[in-house]
């Protein structure tokens, strides 16, 4: 992740320089204080007290300014770094294949892009600013302390290792806890996301109590881990305070004897106590920094898993020209989902000609949706190949391939913007005429115009303000406006009544005749008008032909037909 901070390193270093200035000024103050006490107050030199005192106020103001500038510079560096890292994570997630998103889970990806990035961002800020402060206090402060009395160095030598050992123990034990904490947060985010998205299902099946219990269990695990972290960290400061006080008493004892023997001035003893306090407080701050670093490292590993993930669908194609006709061919295609052994598709061979309406029907789980998802390379075949216009889909650049295929998924995903903007996702900058033509063909215009603001009516998050059929028709409008060569409708008319569906397919035939249409459906009425129908059963093609041909020759198709339509109810 270092490459994301390189371009902001200069301002981070500037922040460190300002911090050096602030620490040097802090270290100068005990000397000035000693001068006021020893040469001013004790000797009755009031003018020195005033002159050094005023200079001390000026120095403190300068130190405060350096501290403010350091904070500004470091935060600019850390915030921009975090912004770039978050964008990189999101960009990589956008290139994930379906199975990669499933492997990480949505809740985990949200946590990694938000909370984990924030932890790494905080770590960077602490390293640049706090690290410099602690190091300088220890090195320079120790030098000043030793220059006053070597015995003070012995006090420091006895106390510093105790603090360092404590820091090492906490760092070692807290690392796994911080990693577990982020995973618990993943789970809580997943449960929240699932319930917000599936709110209607939860209410319809009266599962509120069950889901609340599930959330409480996940939340309890998160709180339990947080308590373990807090308990581990809570005993650090008391121990450090005890060590600090023992060291202070030791310095007062040694310094007091030196003052009594007239080998040291009172002001110098006060300065020595201040230096010791600065050094040990710096080490206490170092403990806090190590906590931030430990948590940042745990989060950094999780972010690295995202950034280091190679997209399962590689974009190695060289063809960058639009599709020519829209023919689709499956040649001996087999497919197995990653991590599974069962073949979802087995030796599928089909050819769809340009402009043809091709339908695929079969029982739930027969592999229909999986088959069409191979066309735009949502998944890649494990055997055989998918060809478009005679070229393997892997030969096309992904952007080129997917830009020429209009895909309507089973679940019609809409975004929380206007109806018009949801349609224009298919073709940015499309004209009003194009938008209305697509909506009209998708049988969506009538209900759109009935909305309070027509095409500019806001859509609730997830399309909750619309019915299932309305969402499907907007999704189809979005696909039609894309002006692609191939249209894939993956069971995306299931919420439409038969009359609306018939008008939709009639409009597709009249206005989009050159478009190759591949239709996945469970309803026999949806596929019977297709030029060609494939019957899929347990991942294999068991029938191929027109409605009449399959009705006469294919038992599986005939069973589907008889189960859905009574004899004599077939409509033209």
C-alpha positions, 0 to 999 in steps of 0.5 A, a space after each residue: 500500500 506504500 504506493 498510495 502514500 508516495 505522492 503525499 509523502 512530501 506534506 507528511 514529511 513537512 508535518 514531521 518537520 513542524 513536529 520536530 520544531 514543536 518538540 525542540 521548543 518543548 525541550 527548551 522550556 525546562 531550561 528556561 524555567 530553570 534559568 528563571 528560578 535559579 538566576 531570577 527568583 533565587 537571586 532577586 533578579 526581577 528583570 531576568 524573570 520578566 525577560 525570560 518569562 516573556 521569551 518563554 511565552 513567545 516560545 510556547 506560542 511558536 511551539 503551539 503554531 508548529 503543533 497546529 501546522 504539523 497536525 494540518 499537514 499530517 491530516 492532509 497526508 493521511 486523509 488523501 491517502 485514505 481517500 485514494 486507498 478507499 477508491 482503490 478498494 472500491 475500484 478493485 471490488 467493482 472488478 470482482 467476479 460474482 464468486 469473488 464478491 460471494 467469497 468475501 461477503 458484502 458485509 466484509 467488503 463494506 467493513 474493509 472499505 470503510 472501517 479498515 481504511 480508517 484504521 490504516 489512515 489513523 496508523 499513518 497519521 500516528 506514525 508520521 506525527 506521534 512517532 517523531 514526537 516520541 523518538 525525539 523526546 526519548 533521544 533529546 530528552 535523555 541527552 539533556 537529563 544525562 547532561 545534568 546528572 549521570 545518576 538520572 540516567 540510571 533511573 531512566 535505565 531502570 524504568 524504560 525497559 519496564 514500559 517497553 516490555 509492557 508495550 511488547 506484551 500488549 502488542 503481541 496479544 492485541 494483534 489477533 484481537 483487533 483482527 477478530 474485532 474487524 471480523 465481528 464487525 463484518 458479521 454485524 454489517 452483514 446482518 444489518 445489510 441483509 435485514 435492511 434489504 430483506 425487510 419486506 420478507 422479514 415482515 411478511 414471514 413475521 421473523 422480526 424476533 428471529 432476526 433481532 436475536 440473530 443481530 443480538 448474537 452477532 452484536 454480543 460477539 462484537 461487544 465481547 471482543 471489544 471488552 477483551 481489547 479494552 481489558 487488555 489495554 486498560 491496565 497499561 496506563 495504571 502501570 505506566 503511571 506507577 513507573 512514572 511516579 516511582 521514577 519521579 520520586 527517585 529523581 527528586 531523592 537523587 536531585 534533592 541530595 545534590 541540591 543539599 550538597 550544593 552540586 545542583 540548583 533547585 531550578 535544574 532539579 525542576 528541569 530534570 523532573 520535567 525532562 523525565 516526565 516528558 521522556 516517560 510520557 513520550 513512552 506512554 504515548 508510544 504505547 498508544 501509537 503501538 495500539 494504533 499500529 497494531 490495529 492498523 496492521 490488522 486492518 491493512 492485512 484485510 485491505 491487502 487481501 482485497 487489493 491483491 486479489 486478482 480478478 477471476 475474470 481477466 481482461 486479456 482480450 485484444 478485440 476492441 471493435 463492436 460486435 458485428 451481428 450478435 450471433 451466440 454459440 455455445 460449443 461443448 460448454 461445461 461449468 462448475 462453480 468454484 469450490 464445488 464438484 457438481 457440474 452445473 452445465 454439461 457439454 452444452 452446444 447451441 447456436 443462436 443466429 443474429 436477430 433470432 429470439 431464442 428461449 431457454 426453459 427448464 426446472 429450477 436449478 437446471 442451469 438456465 441462468 448460469 448458462 446465459 451468465 457465461 455470455 458477458 463473462 460473469 463467469 468463465 467456462 471450465 470446458 468448451 467455449 462461448 462464441 460471439 460472431 465466431 470469436 471466443 468471448 475471451 478474445 474481446 476486451 471486457 468493456 467492449 464485450 459487455 457494452 454490446 450485451 444488454 442483460 436484465 437479471 432475475 432481480 431487478 436492481 434499481 438505484 435511489 435516483 429518478 426513474 429517468 436516471 435509472 433508465 439512462 444507466 443503460 446509455 448515458 446522455 441518451 435523448 428524451 426520445 430514446 428514453 421514452 422509446 425504450 420505456 414504451 417498448 418495455 411497457 413502462 411508459 403508462 405507469 411512469 406517466 402516472 407517477 407524481 413527477 413522471 420520469 423524474 419521480 424519485 425511486 426509493 432505495 432498492 426500488 421499494 416504492 415500485 412493484 415487482 412488475 414495475 421494477 422489471 419494466 424499468 430494468 428492461 427499459 434500461 437494457 433496450 436503451 443500451 442499443 446493444 446487439 444481444 439482449 438477455 432476459 434472465 427470467 425478468 418478465 416473471 412479475 408481468 401478467 401475460 397480457 403485458 408480457 405479450 405486448 412487450 414481446 410484440 414491441 421487441 419484434 417490431 422495434 428491435 428486430 435486429 436484436 438477438 434476444 435470449 430469453 430465460 423463463 419458467 413459464 411456457 407462455 413466455 417461450 412458446 413464441 420464440 424462434 427456437 427453444 432449448 429445454 434444459 434439465 439438470 445441466 444438459 440440453 434435452 430438447 431443441 426446436 420450435 414450440 410445436 416440434 418440442 410439444 410433439 417430440 420432447 417429453 420434458 417440454 410436454 410435461 412442463 406444458 401440461 402442468 402449466 396450460 390446459 389443452 386447448 388454452 394455447 394462444 397464438 
